Amino acid sequence: QVRLAESGGGSVQAGGSLTLSCAISEFTAPPVYMGWFRQLPGKEREGVAGINNGGSTIYADSVKGRFTISRDSTEETLFLQMNSLKPEDSGTYYCAARYGFRPLARLLVSTEYQHWGQGTQVTVSS
């Protein structure tokens, strides 16, 4: 079973930065796709950023220019660098992984992923 564990969440003032990490373990091969999702209070889980094993990335419009997704292949860790945070970014952030190539996969769609972490809380205050 693939295990994903997020860390790095916390409280920050508006305009500040946080870096989320997702450690990947108990795997036999690197994930083909990985992504970050978030669930804001009272809203459905939404895709934030995605990355494939070739390094191509995609971002939700709401975070473009502020968030950066990356992978550390040496340590098998997924990162989300979040800058210029806004109160509306507050919520629970999840990392996700997919094994198995899917043509035309939509990296910001939760149903594309098979494995999920437990989430880490991000609170941005004004």
C-alpha positions, 0 to 999 in steps of 0.5 A, a space after each residue: 500500500 502506498 503511503 502519503 503523509 503531508 506536513 508543513 501546514 500551520 497558521 500564517 498571516 495574509 501575504 505570508 508563505 508556507 511550504 507543504 511537503 508530502 512524503 511518499 513511502 511503501 511504494 514499488 515505483 514512483 507515481 505517474 501523477 501527483 497533485 495537491 488538492 484542498 478543501 475549503 470550509 463548506 466547499 468541495 475538494 478542489 484541485 490546486 496543482 498537479 505534476 507528472 513524472 516528466 515534470 509538467 505542471 498545471 495549476 488552478 487559476 486561483 493559485 497561478 503565480 502564487 503556488 509552485 508544485 515540485 517533486 524531489 525524486 531523490 527523497 520521493 517527496 512532493 512539495 507545494 510552495 505557497 506564497 502571497 497567501 490569502 485568507 481564502 486559501 485556508 483549508 485542508 490540503 491533501 496530496 494525492 498520487 496516481 499509479 498507471 498512465 491514463 491518456 488525457 489525465 486531468 491532474 486537477 480532478 480528484 477522481 484521477 488519483 488512487 492514493 491520498 494523504 490525511 491532509 494538513 491544515 492551513 490557516 491564513 489570517 488577515 
